[in-house]
């Protein structure tokens, strides 16, 4: 796919894009976030995922950096993440 400029987002696709999701620091939260993102961006690279617990260890922030192909792809990822009960916030 060639680079496409999206005037709605001011991004040129494809582009590197970090997706961040936050939820309770519980077993499986990172895998849940990665699984959702991977459905829409199956070509995740080595080192694409980073996680960071909150200071009190109650919350976990998971960042997955993808090569975004389109605004529609990003919208689909964020919709699915936000629809999941375990995801408290996305950025």
N, C-alpha and C positions, 0 to 999 in steps of 0.2 A: 504494500500500500504506500502511496506517495505521501509526502507531508501535506497535511491539510490544515489550513488556518481556520480556526473556529472563532468567529467574531463574538459569539456569545460568551466564550470563556477566555479569549485572548491567549489560548494555547495553540501551539503547532503540534499536531499529532503525526507520528508517534512521539511521545515524550516520557521521560522518567517522572513518576508521580508517586509520592508517599501517601499511603492511606493509613490513617490511625484510628484504632478502635479501643475504647476503654470499657472495662467491666470489673466485676469482683475478681480478686486474685484467687482463683480456684483451679483445681486440676482440669485440664482440657480447654481452658479459655483460649490460649494461643492457638491450639489446633483447630478450634472452632472458627476463629477469625481467618486463619490461613486457608481452611477448607472452603469458606465462602468466597474469598478472593480468588482462589485457584479455579473455581468453577467458571469465572469470567476472564481469568488471565492465567491459563494453564502453564505458561512458559516462565514461571518464577525462576529467577537465577539464584545461584549460591549466594548466601548472605543477604537475601532480600528481606529477611524477617529479623526484627529486633524487638525485644520486650524489656519493659522496665516497670518494676513494682513501685508503688507510692512509698513515701517515707514511712508510713505506718504499716505497710504491707497489706492494706485492705484492698487496694485497687491494682489493676495491671493494665498498662498501656502497651498495645501491640502495634507496631508499624510495619507495614508490608509495602515495599517499593516495587512498583510494576512499570512496565513499558506500556503506557496507556495508548490505545489505538484510536479512541474516539470519546466524545462527551457521553454518548449513549452507553458505552462500556462502563465509564465511571459512575454514571447515574444508576446503572443496574447493580453495581457493587454496593454503593451507598444505600440503595433501597433495601437490598437484602440484609445488609448489616444492621440497619436501623429497625428492620422488622423483627429481628431476633431478640427475644426476651433477655438474654444474658448480656447483650451489648447496651451499655448505659449511654455512651456518647461516641460520636465519630467526628473526625476533623479531616 
